[in-house]
Amino acid sequence: MLAAFLDGVRIGNAGSYLATMRALDFESVELMSASEAMQRYGLSADGGDVLVLWTRGKGPHARL
């Protein structure tokens, strides 16, 4: 199962949640390997790959 984080917060049932958002709402999308995700998010990554999404104006790639 793929864990998903939106603006640094883990979201459950990501598919239905993300279906309501437009692509233009996102600043960046990243797929992290299990080992990198565990280093960054710890146990909340569940030991699997992680989808990391940042909305515009937030996150490490934000443009002001």
CHARMM internal coordinates of N, CA and C (Angstrom, degrees):
IC EDIT
DIST 1 N 1 CA 1.4476
DIST 1 CA 1 C 1.5235
ANGL 1 N 1 CA 1 C 109.14
DIST 1 C 2 N 1.2943
ANGL 1 CA 1 C 2 N 116.47
DIHE 1 N 1 CA 1 C 2 N 139.72
DIST 2 N 2 CA 1.4507
ANGL 1 C 2 N 2 CA 123.41
DIHE 1 CA 1 C 2 N 2 CA -178.07
DIST 2 CA 2 C 1.5217
ANGL 2 N 2 CA 2 C 109.57
DIHE 1 C 2 N 2 CA 2 C -95.31
DIST 2 C 3 N 1.3358
ANGL 2 CA 2 C 3 N 116.83
DIHE 2 N 2 CA 2 C 3 N 119.93
DIST 3 N 3 CA 1.4615
ANGL 2 C 3 N 3 CA 120.68
DIHE 2 CA 2 C 3 N 3 CA 175.76
DIST 3 CA 3 C 1.5259
ANGL 3 N 3 CA 3 C 108.27
DIHE 2 C 3 N 3 CA 3 C -79.62
DIST 3 C 4 N 1.3236
ANGL 3 CA 3 C 4 N 117.08
DIHE 3 N 3 CA 3 C 4 N 152.28
DIST 4 N 4 CA 1.4629
ANGL 3 C 4 N 4 CA 121.26
DIHE 3 CA 3 C 4 N 4 CA 179.50
DIST 4 CA 4 C 1.5203
ANGL 4 N 4 CA 4 C 110.39
DIHE 3 C 4 N 4 CA 4 C -131.76
DIST 4 C 5 N 1.3260
ANGL 4 CA 4 C 5 N 115.52
DIHE 4 N 4 CA 4 C 5 N 138.89
DIST 5 N 5 CA 1.4563
ANGL 4 C 5 N 5 CA 122.33
DIHE 4 CA 4 C 5 N 5 CA 177.28
DIST 5 CA 5 C 1.5172
ANGL 5 N 5 CA 5 C 108.21
DIHE 4 C 5 N 5 CA 5 C -123.43
DIST 5 C 6 N 1.3235
ANGL 5 CA 5 C 6 N 116.58
DIHE 5 N 5 CA 5 C 6 N 132.37
DIST 6 N 6 CA 1.4550
ANGL 5 C 6 N 6 CA 122.68
DIHE 5 CA 5 C 6 N 6 CA 177.47
DIST 6 CA 6 C 1.5240
ANGL 6 N 6 CA 6 C 107.44
DIHE 5 C 6 N 6 CA 6 C -118.93
DIST 6 C 7 N 1.3350
ANGL 6 CA 6 C 7 N 116.30
DIHE 6 N 6 CA 6 C 7 N 117.87
DIST 7 N 7 CA 1.4666
ANGL 6 C 7 N 7 CA 122.58
DIHE 6 CA 6 C 7 N 7 CA -178.22
DIST 7 CA 7 C 1.5277
ANGL 7 N 7 CA 7 C 111.77
DIHE 6 C 7 N 7 CA 7 C 53.37
DIST 7 C 8 N 1.3263
ANGL 7 CA 7 C 8 N 116.20
DIHE 7 N 7 CA 7 C 8 N 39.37
DIST 8 N 8 CA 1.4579
ANGL 7 C 8 N 8 CA 121.70
DIHE 7 CA 7 C 8 N 8 CA 175.73
DIST 8 CA 8 C 1.5084
ANGL 8 N 8 CA 8 C 115.56
DIHE 7 C 8 N 8 CA 8 C 85.36
DIST 8 C 9 N 1.3386
ANGL 8 CA 8 C 9 N 118.34
DIHE 8 N 8 CA 8 C 9 N 0.22
DIST 9 N 9 CA 1.4588
ANGL 8 C 9 N 9 CA 122.24
DIHE 8 CA 8 C 9 N 9 CA -178.26
DIST 9 CA 9 C 1.5223
ANGL 9 N 9 CA 9 C 108.75
DIHE 8 C 9 N 9 CA 9 C -116.58
DIST 9 C 10 N 1.3306
ANGL 9 CA 9 C 10 N 115.61
DIHE 9 N 9 CA 9 C 10 N 130.93
DIST 10 N 10 CA 1.4618
ANGL 9 C 10 N 10 CA 119.20
DIHE 9 CA 9 C 10 N 10 CA 179.20
DIST 10 CA 10 C 1.5255
ANGL 10 N 10 CA 10 C 109.97
DIHE 9 C 10 N 10 CA 10 C -67.12
DIST 10 C 11 N 1.3175
ANGL 10 CA 10 C 11 N 115.67
DIHE 10 N 10 CA 10 C 11 N 135.64
DIST 11 N 11 CA 1.4590
ANGL 10 C 11 N 11 CA 120.37
DIHE 10 CA 10 C 11 N 11 CA 177.65
DIST 11 CA 11 C 1.5138
ANGL 11 N 11 CA 11 C 108.90
DIHE 10 C 11 N 11 CA 11 C -117.05
DIST 11 C 12 N 1.2962
ANGL 11 CA 11 C 12 N 115.63
DIHE 11 N 11 CA 11 C 12 N 140.94
DIST 12 N 12 CA 1.4556
ANGL 11 C 12 N 12 CA 121.66
DIHE 11 CA 11 C 12 N 12 CA 175.86
DIST 12 CA 12 C 1.5219
ANGL 12 N 12 CA 12 C 109.35
DIHE 11 C 12 N 12 CA 12 C -91.69
DIST 12 C 13 N 1.2972
ANGL 12 CA 12 C 13 N 117.51
DIHE 12 N 12 CA 12 C 13 N 157.18
DIST 13 N 13 CA 1.4557
ANGL 12 C 13 N 13 CA 123.20
DIHE 12 CA 12 C 13 N 13 CA 178.28
DIST 13 CA 13 C 1.5308
ANGL 13 N 13 CA 13 C 110.94
DIHE 12 C 13 N 13 CA 13 C 47.18
DIST 13 C 14 N 1.3046
ANGL 13 CA 13 C 14 N 115.79
DIHE 13 N 13 CA 13 C 14 N 54.72
DIST 14 N 14 CA 1.4613
ANGL 13 C 14 N 14 CA 122.50
DIHE 13 CA 13 C 14 N 14 CA -173.31
DIST 14 CA 14 C 1.5225
ANGL 14 N 14 CA 14 C 113.33
DIHE 13 C 14 N 14 CA 14 C -58.38
DIST 14 C 15 N 1.3077
ANGL 14 CA 14 C 15 N 117.85
DIHE 14 N 14 CA 14 C 15 N -35.60
DIST 15 N 15 CA 1.4591
ANGL 14 C 15 N 15 CA 120.58
DIHE 14 CA 14 C 15 N 15 CA -176.96
DIST 15 CA 15 C 1.5112
ANGL 15 N 15 CA 15 C 113.55
DIHE 14 C 15 N 15 CA 15 C -58.79
DIST 15 C 16 N 1.3158
ANGL 15 CA 15 C 16 N 117.57
DIHE 15 N 15 CA 15 C 16 N -48.72
DIST 16 N 16 CA 1.4627
ANGL 15 C 16 N 16 CA 119.98
DIHE 15 CA 15 C 16 N 16 CA -178.78
DIST 16 CA 16 C 1.5261
ANGL 16 N 16 CA 16 C 111.19
DIHE 15 C 16 N 16 CA 16 C -72.51
DIST 16 C 17 N 1.3217
ANGL 16 CA 16 C 17 N 116.83
DIHE 16 N 16 CA 16 C 17 N -33.28
DIST 17 N 17 CA 1.4637
ANGL 16 C 17 N 17 CA 120.44
DIHE 16 CA 16 C 17 N 17 CA 178.85
DIST 17 CA 17 C 1.5268
ANGL 17 N 17 CA 17 C 110.76
DIHE 16 C 17 N 17 CA 17 C -67.68
DIST 17 C 18 N 1.3254
ANGL 17 CA 17 C 18 N 116.47
DIHE 17 N 17 CA 17 C 18 N -46.55
DIST 18 N 18 CA 1.4664
ANGL 17 C 18 N 18 CA 120.94
DIHE 17 CA 17 C 18 N 18 CA -176.90
DIST 18 CA 18 C 1.5246
ANGL 18 N 18 CA 18 C 112.56
DIHE 17 C 18 N 18 CA 18 C -72.31
DIST 18 C 19 N 1.3187
ANGL 18 CA 18 C 19 N 117.44
DIHE 18 N 18 CA 18 C 19 N -21.56
DIST 19 N 19 CA 1.4606
ANGL 18 C 19 N 19 CA 120.55
DIHE 18 CA 18 C 19 N 19 CA 179.01
DIST 19 CA 19 C 1.5229
ANGL 19 N 19 CA 19 C 112.04
DIHE 18 C 19 N 19 CA 19 C -64.45
DIST 19 C 20 N 1.3256
ANGL 19 CA 19 C 20 N 117.25
DIHE 19 N 19 CA 19 C 20 N -20.59
DIST 20 N 20 CA 1.4653
ANGL 19 C 20 N 20 CA 120.81
DIHE 19 CA 19 C 20 N 20 CA -179.55
DIST 20 CA 20 C 1.5240
ANGL 20 N 20 CA 20 C 112.65
DIHE 19 C 20 N 20 CA 20 C -89.60
DIST 20 C 21 N 1.3340
ANGL 20 CA 20 C 21 N 118.17
DIHE 20 N 20 CA 20 C 21 N -5.80
DIST 21 N 21 CA 1.4664
ANGL 20 C 21 N 21 CA 121.63
DIHE 20 CA 20 C 21 N 21 CA -177.63
DIST 21 CA 21 C 1.5213
ANGL 21 N 21 CA 21 C 111.14
DIHE 20 C 21 N 21 CA 21 C -100.28
DIST 21 C 22 N 1.3175
ANGL 21 CA 21 C 22 N 115.86
DIHE 21 N 21 CA 21 C 22 N 151.77
DIST 22 N 22 CA 1.4617
ANGL 21 C 22 N 22 CA 120.94
DIHE 21 CA 21 C 22 N 22 CA 177.37
DIST 22 CA 22 C 1.5267
ANGL 22 N 22 CA 22 C 109.26
DIHE 21 C 22 N 22 CA 22 C -92.43
DIST 22 C 23 N 1.3018
ANGL 22 CA 22 C 23 N 117.65
DIHE 22 N 22 CA 22 C 23 N 152.24
DIST 23 N 23 CA 1.4680
ANGL 22 C 23 N 23 CA 121.92
DIHE 22 CA 22 C 23 N 23 CA 178.74
DIST 23 CA 23 C 1.5225
ANGL 23 N 23 CA 23 C 111.25
DIHE 22 C 23 N 23 CA 23 C -59.59
DIST 23 C 24 N 1.3279
ANGL 23 CA 23 C 24 N 117.64
DIHE 23 N 23 CA 23 C 24 N -32.61
DIST 24 N 24 CA 1.4611
ANGL 23 C 24 N 24 CA 121.03
DIHE 23 CA 23 C 24 N 24 CA -179.69
DIST 24 CA 24 C 1.5296
ANGL 24 N 24 CA 24 C 112.91
DIHE 23 C 24 N 24 CA 24 C -68.00
DIST 24 C 25 N 1.3350
ANGL 24 CA 24 C 25 N 117.67
DIHE 24 N 24 CA 24 C 25 N -14.41
DIST 25 N 25 CA 1.4614
ANGL 24 C 25 N 25 CA 121.43
DIHE 24 CA 24 C 25 N 25 CA 179.15
DIST 25 CA 25 C 1.5223
ANGL 25 N 25 CA 25 C 112.46
DIHE 24 C 25 N 25 CA 25 C -74.73
DIST 25 C 26 N 1.3356
ANGL 25 CA 25 C 26 N 117.50
DIHE 25 N 25 CA 25 C 26 N -15.90
DIST 26 N 26 CA 1.4619
ANGL 25 C 26 N 26 CA 120.87
DIHE 25 CA 25 C 26 N 26 CA -173.83
DIST 26 CA 26 C 1.5200
ANGL 26 N 26 CA 26 C 112.85
DIHE 25 C 26 N 26 CA 26 C -97.58
DIST 26 C 27 N 1.3148
ANGL 26 CA 26 C 27 N 115.11
DIHE 26 N 26 CA 26 C 27 N 137.43
DIST 27 N 27 CA 1.4625
ANGL 26 C 27 N 27 CA 122.32
DIHE 26 CA 26 C 27 N 27 CA 173.87
DIST 27 CA 27 C 1.5269
ANGL 27 N 27 CA 27 C 109.99
DIHE 26 C 27 N 27 CA 27 C -86.70
DIST 27 C 28 N 1.3412
ANGL 27 CA 27 C 28 N 116.11
DIHE 27 N 27 CA 27 C 28 N -44.33
DIST 28 N 28 CA 1.4635
ANGL 27 C 28 N 28 CA 119.60
DIHE 27 CA 27 C 28 N 28 CA 179.27
DIST 28 CA 28 C 1.5210
ANGL 28 N 28 CA 28 C 110.74
DIHE 27 C 28 N 28 CA 28 C -153.61
DIST 28 C 29 N 1.3308
ANGL 28 CA 28 C 29 N 114.53
DIHE 28 N 28 CA 28 C 29 N 155.66
DIST 29 N 29 CA 1.4575
ANGL 28 C 29 N 29 CA 123.34
DIHE 28 CA 28 C 29 N 29 CA 178.23
DIST 29 CA 29 C 1.5213
ANGL 29 N 29 CA 29 C 106.57
DIHE 28 C 29 N 29 CA 29 C -134.73
DIST 29 C 30 N 1.3171
ANGL 29 CA 29 C 30 N 116.68
DIHE 29 N 29 CA 29 C 30 N 131.84
DIST 30 N 30 CA 1.4631
ANGL 29 C 30 N 30 CA 120.68
DIHE 29 CA 29 C 30 N 30 CA -176.81
DIST 30 CA 30 C 1.5228
ANGL 30 N 30 CA 30 C 109.33
DIHE 29 C 30 N 30 CA 30 C -139.79
DIST 30 C 31 N 1.3070
ANGL 30 CA 30 C 31 N 116.47
DIHE 30 N 30 CA 30 C 31 N 139.55
DIST 31 N 31 CA 1.4623
ANGL 30 C 31 N 31 CA 121.84
DIHE 30 CA 30 C 31 N 31 CA 173.37
DIST 31 CA 31 C 1.5162
ANGL 31 N 31 CA 31 C 107.19
DIHE 30 C 31 N 31 CA 31 C -107.28
DIST 31 C 32 N 1.3269
ANGL 31 CA 31 C 32 N 116.93
DIHE 31 N 31 CA 31 C 32 N 119.47
DIST 32 N 32 CA 1.4614
ANGL 31 C 32 N 32 CA 122.39
DIHE 31 CA 31 C 32 N 32 CA -178.24
DIST 32 CA 32 C 1.5140
ANGL 32 N 32 CA 32 C 110.40
DIHE 31 C 32 N 32 CA 32 C -102.53
DIST 32 C 33 N 1.3167
ANGL 32 CA 32 C 33 N 115.16
DIHE 32 N 32 CA 32 C 33 N 144.19
DIST 33 N 33 CA 1.4572
ANGL 32 C 33 N 33 CA 119.85
DIHE 32 CA 32 C 33 N 33 CA 173.80
DIST 33 CA 33 C 1.5265
ANGL 33 N 33 CA 33 C 109.12
DIHE 32 C 33 N 33 CA 33 C -70.07
DIST 33 C 34 N 1.3135
ANGL 33 CA 33 C 34 N 116.27
DIHE 33 N 33 CA 33 C 34 N 162.56
DIST 34 N 34 CA 1.4605
ANGL 33 C 34 N 34 CA 121.25
DIHE 33 CA 33 C 34 N 34 CA -178.81
DIST 34 CA 34 C 1.5280
ANGL 34 N 34 CA 34 C 111.65
DIHE 33 C 34 N 34 CA 34 C -58.50
DIST 34 C 35 N 1.3279
ANGL 34 CA 34 C 35 N 118.36
DIHE 34 N 34 CA 34 C 35 N -42.35
DIST 35 N 35 CA 1.4653
ANGL 34 C 35 N 35 CA 120.28
DIHE 34 CA 34 C 35 N 35 CA -177.43
DIST 35 CA 35 C 1.5250
ANGL 35 N 35 CA 35 C 111.64
DIHE 34 C 35 N 35 CA 35 C -68.01
DIST 35 C 36 N 1.3248
ANGL 35 CA 35 C 36 N 118.04
DIHE 35 N 35 CA 35 C 36 N -40.92
DIST 36 N 36 CA 1.4608
ANGL 35 C 36 N 36 CA 120.79
DIHE 35 CA 35 C 36 N 36 CA 178.40
DIST 36 CA 36 C 1.5348
ANGL 36 N 36 CA 36 C 110.74
DIHE 35 C 36 N 36 CA 36 C -67.86
DIST 36 C 37 N 1.3191
ANGL 36 CA 36 C 37 N 116.29
DIHE 36 N 36 CA 36 C 37 N -39.47
DIST 37 N 37 CA 1.4612
ANGL 36 C 37 N 37 CA 120.69
DIHE 36 CA 36 C 37 N 37 CA 179.42
DIST 37 CA 37 C 1.5247
ANGL 37 N 37 CA 37 C 111.25
DIHE 36 C 37 N 37 CA 37 C -64.17
DIST 37 C 38 N 1.3178
ANGL 37 CA 37 C 38 N 117.79
DIHE 37 N 37 CA 37 C 38 N -40.54
DIST 38 N 38 CA 1.4630
ANGL 37 C 38 N 38 CA 120.83
DIHE 37 CA 37 C 38 N 38 CA 178.57
DIST 38 CA 38 C 1.5242
ANGL 38 N 38 CA 38 C 110.89
DIHE 37 C 38 N 38 CA 38 C -63.70
DIST 38 C 39 N 1.3290
ANGL 38 CA 38 C 39 N 117.85
DIHE 38 N 38 CA 38 C 39 N -37.36
DIST 39 N 39 CA 1.4649
ANGL 38 C 39 N 39 CA 120.96
DIHE 38 CA 38 C 39 N 39 CA 178.12
DIST 39 CA 39 C 1.5237
ANGL 39 N 39 CA 39 C 111.10
DIHE 38 C 39 N 39 CA 39 C -65.96
DIST 39 C 40 N 1.3135
ANGL 39 CA 39 C 40 N 117.09
DIHE 39 N 39 CA 39 C 40 N -40.18
DIST 40 N 40 CA 1.4647
ANGL 39 C 40 N 40 CA 120.60
DIHE 39 CA 39 C 40 N 40 CA -175.98
DIST 40 CA 40 C 1.5216
ANGL 40 N 40 CA 40 C 112.92
DIHE 39 C 40 N 40 CA 40 C -84.47
DIST 40 C 41 N 1.3325
ANGL 40 CA 40 C 41 N 117.96
DIHE 40 N 40 CA 40 C 41 N -42.00
DIST 41 N 41 CA 1.4614
ANGL 40 C 41 N 41 CA 121.30
DIHE 40 CA 40 C 41 N 41 CA -172.87
DIST 41 CA 41 C 1.5218
ANGL 41 N 41 CA 41 C 114.56
DIHE 40 C 41 N 41 CA 41 C -111.72
DIST 41 C 42 N 1.3060
ANGL 41 CA 41 C 42 N 118.21
DIHE 41 N 41 CA 41 C 42 N -4.99
DIST 42 N 42 CA 1.4523
ANGL 41 C 42 N 42 CA 121.47
DIHE 41 CA 41 C 42 N 42 CA 177.13
DIST 42 CA 42 C 1.5208
ANGL 42 N 42 CA 42 C 113.17
DIHE 41 C 42 N 42 CA 42 C 65.03
DIST 42 C 43 N 1.2991
ANGL 42 CA 42 C 43 N 116.11
DIHE 42 N 42 CA 42 C 43 N -143.41
DIST 43 N 43 CA 1.4675
ANGL 42 C 43 N 43 CA 121.10
DIHE 42 CA 42 C 43 N 43 CA -175.12
DIST 43 CA 43 C 1.5148
ANGL 43 N 43 CA 43 C 113.37
DIHE 42 C 43 N 43 CA 43 C -65.07
DIST 43 C 44 N 1.3331
ANGL 43 CA 43 C 44 N 117.93
DIHE 43 N 43 CA 43 C 44 N -21.78
DIST 44 N 44 CA 1.4646
ANGL 43 C 44 N 44 CA 118.60
DIHE 43 CA 43 C 44 N 44 CA -179.00
DIST 44 CA 44 C 1.5234
ANGL 44 N 44 CA 44 C 112.03
DIHE 43 C 44 N 44 CA 44 C -70.19
DIST 44 C 45 N 1.3333
ANGL 44 CA 44 C 45 N 117.57
DIHE 44 N 44 CA 44 C 45 N -9.98
DIST 45 N 45 CA 1.4658
ANGL 44 C 45 N 45 CA 121.19
DIHE 44 CA 44 C 45 N 45 CA 176.64
DIST 45 CA 45 C 1.5280
ANGL 45 N 45 CA 45 C 111.74
DIHE 44 C 45 N 45 CA 45 C -82.22
DIST 45 C 46 N 1.3303
ANGL 45 CA 45 C 46 N 118.12
DIHE 45 N 45 CA 45 C 46 N -10.78
DIST 46 N 46 CA 1.4659
ANGL 45 C 46 N 46 CA 123.98
DIHE 45 CA 45 C 46 N 46 CA 177.21
DIST 46 CA 46 C 1.5259
ANGL 46 N 46 CA 46 C 114.33
DIHE 45 C 46 N 46 CA 46 C 61.31
DIST 46 C 47 N 1.3091
ANGL 46 CA 46 C 47 N 118.45
DIHE 46 N 46 CA 46 C 47 N 16.98
DIST 47 N 47 CA 1.4527
ANGL 46 C 47 N 47 CA 120.69
DIHE 46 CA 46 C 47 N 47 CA 175.73
DIST 47 CA 47 C 1.5103
ANGL 47 N 47 CA 47 C 115.33
DIHE 46 C 47 N 47 CA 47 C 74.20
DIST 47 C 48 N 1.3133
ANGL 47 CA 47 C 48 N 118.18
DIHE 47 N 47 CA 47 C 48 N 11.65
DIST 48 N 48 CA 1.4597
ANGL 47 C 48 N 48 CA 121.71
DIHE 47 CA 47 C 48 N 48 CA 179.11
DIST 48 CA 48 C 1.5150
ANGL 48 N 48 CA 48 C 111.32
DIHE 47 C 48 N 48 CA 48 C -120.83
DIST 48 C 49 N 1.3159
ANGL 48 CA 48 C 49 N 115.94
DIHE 48 N 48 CA 48 C 49 N -178.40
DIST 49 N 49 CA 1.4573
ANGL 48 C 49 N 49 CA 120.40
DIHE 48 CA 48 C 49 N 49 CA 177.63
DIST 49 CA 49 C 1.5261
ANGL 49 N 49 CA 49 C 109.55
DIHE 48 C 49 N 49 CA 49 C -65.76
DIST 49 C 50 N 1.3407
ANGL 49 CA 49 C 50 N 115.64
DIHE 49 N 49 CA 49 C 50 N 154.11
DIST 50 N 50 CA 1.4568
ANGL 49 C 50 N 50 CA 121.12
DIHE 49 CA 49 C 50 N 50 CA -174.85
DIST 50 CA 50 C 1.5225
ANGL 50 N 50 CA 50 C 109.99
DIHE 49 C 50 N 50 CA 50 C -131.69
DIST 50 C 51 N 1.3199
ANGL 50 CA 50 C 51 N 115.77
DIHE 50 N 50 CA 50 C 51 N 136.06
DIST 51 N 51 CA 1.4535
ANGL 50 C 51 N 51 CA 122.84
DIHE 50 CA 50 C 51 N 51 CA 173.29
DIST 51 CA 51 C 1.5277
ANGL 51 N 51 CA 51 C 106.78
DIHE 50 C 51 N 51 CA 51 C -97.15
DIST 51 C 52 N 1.3481
ANGL 51 CA 51 C 52 N 117.02
DIHE 51 N 51 CA 51 C 52 N 121.38
DIST 52 N 52 CA 1.4577
ANGL 51 C 52 N 52 CA 122.09
DIHE 51 CA 51 C 52 N 52 CA -177.74
DIST 52 CA 52 C 1.5234
ANGL 52 N 52 CA 52 C 108.37
DIHE 51 C 52 N 52 CA 52 C -112.92
DIST 52 C 53 N 1.3281
ANGL 52 CA 52 C 53 N 115.92
DIHE 52 N 52 CA 52 C 53 N 121.57
DIST 53 N 53 CA 1.4626
ANGL 52 C 53 N 53 CA 122.03
DIHE 52 CA 52 C 53 N 53 CA -178.84
DIST 53 CA 53 C 1.5236
ANGL 53 N 53 CA 53 C 109.62
DIHE 52 C 53 N 53 CA 53 C -120.93
DIST 53 C 54 N 1.3202
ANGL 53 CA 53 C 54 N 116.35
DIHE 53 N 53 CA 53 C 54 N 136.19
DIST 54 N 54 CA 1.4643
ANGL 53 C 54 N 54 CA 121.76
DIHE 53 CA 53 C 54 N 54 CA 175.78
DIST 54 CA 54 C 1.5170
ANGL 54 N 54 CA 54 C 108.16
DIHE 53 C 54 N 54 CA 54 C -123.65
DIST 54 C 55 N 1.3302
ANGL 54 CA 54 C 55 N 116.11
DIHE 54 N 54 CA 54 C 55 N 130.73
DIST 55 N 55 CA 1.4553
ANGL 54 C 55 N 55 CA 119.79
DIHE 54 CA 54 C 55 N 55 CA 176.76
DIST 55 CA 55 C 1.5264
ANGL 55 N 55 CA 55 C 109.72
DIHE 54 C 55 N 55 CA 55 C -81.98
DIST 55 C 56 N 1.3054
ANGL 55 CA 55 C 56 N 116.31
DIHE 55 N 55 CA 55 C 56 N 163.30
DIST 56 N 56 CA 1.4649
ANGL 55 C 56 N 56 CA 121.70
DIHE 55 CA 55 C 56 N 56 CA -177.03
DIST 56 CA 56 C 1.5221
ANGL 56 N 56 CA 56 C 111.53
DIHE 55 C 56 N 56 CA 56 C -55.28
DIST 56 C 57 N 1.3338
ANGL 56 CA 56 C 57 N 114.22
DIHE 56 N 56 CA 56 C 57 N 135.35
DIST 57 N 57 CA 1.4635
ANGL 56 C 57 N 57 CA 120.38
DIHE 56 CA 56 C 57 N 57 CA 178.56
DIST 57 CA 57 C 1.5102
ANGL 57 N 57 CA 57 C 114.89
DIHE 56 C 57 N 57 CA 57 C 85.03
DIST 57 C 58 N 1.3231
ANGL 57 CA 57 C 58 N 118.33
DIHE 57 N 57 CA 57 C 58 N 0.90
DIST 58 N 58 CA 1.4591
ANGL 57 C 58 N 58 CA 122.71
DIHE 57 CA 57 C 58 N 58 CA -179.90
DIST 58 CA 58 C 1.5183
ANGL 58 N 58 CA 58 C 109.76
DIHE 57 C 58 N 58 CA 58 C -128.70
DIST 58 C 59 N 1.3004
ANGL 58 CA 58 C 59 N 116.02
DIHE 58 N 58 CA 58 C 59 N 161.54
DIST 59 N 59 CA 1.4621
ANGL 58 C 59 N 59 CA 119.97
DIHE 58 CA 58 C 59 N 59 CA 173.48
DIST 59 CA 59 C 1.5107
ANGL 59 N 59 CA 59 C 114.36
DIHE 58 C 59 N 59 CA 59 C 87.96
DIST 59 C 60 N 1.3251
ANGL 59 CA 59 C 60 N 115.02
DIHE 59 N 59 CA 59 C 60 N 178.85
DIST 60 N 60 CA 1.4705
ANGL 59 C 60 N 60 CA 121.19
DIHE 59 CA 59 C 60 N 60 CA -173.91
DIST 60 CA 60 C 1.5250
ANGL 60 N 60 CA 60 C 114.17
DIHE 59 C 60 N 60 CA 60 C -71.26
DIST 60 C 61 N 1.3175
ANGL 60 CA 60 C 61 N 118.02
DIHE 60 N 60 CA 60 C 61 N -16.34
DIST 61 N 61 CA 1.4588
ANGL 60 C 61 N 61 CA 121.00
DIHE 60 CA 60 C 61 N 61 CA -177.42
DIST 61 CA 61 C 1.5243
ANGL 61 N 61 CA 61 C 112.08
DIHE 60 C 61 N 61 CA 61 C -110.12
DIST 61 C 62 N 1.3198
ANGL 61 CA 61 C 62 N 116.87
DIHE 61 N 61 CA 61 C 62 N 15.46
DIST 62 N 62 CA 1.4657
ANGL 61 C 62 N 62 CA 121.10
DIHE 61 CA 61 C 62 N 62 CA -174.70
DIST 62 CA 62 C 1.5178
ANGL 62 N 62 CA 62 C 111.56
DIHE 61 C 62 N 62 CA 62 C -65.44
DIST 62 C 63 N 1.3079
ANGL 62 CA 62 C 63 N 113.50
DIHE 62 N 62 CA 62 C 63 N 140.90
DIST 63 N 63 CA 1.4597
ANGL 62 C 63 N 63 CA 120.68
DIHE 62 CA 62 C 63 N 63 CA 174.58
DIST 63 CA 63 C 1.5167
ANGL 63 N 63 CA 63 C 107.61
DIHE 62 C 63 N 63 CA 63 C -111.32
DIST 63 C 64 N 1.2981
ANGL 63 CA 63 C 64 N 116.64
DIHE 63 N 63 CA 63 C 64 N 130.95
DIST 64 N 64 CA 1.4698
ANGL 63 C 64 N 64 CA 120.08
DIHE 63 CA 63 C 64 N 64 CA -178.79
DIST 64 CA 64 C 1.5027
ANGL 64 N 64 CA 64 C 110.81
DIHE 63 C 64 N 64 CA 64 C -89.68
END
COOR INIT
IC SEED 1 N 1 CA 1 C
IC BUILD
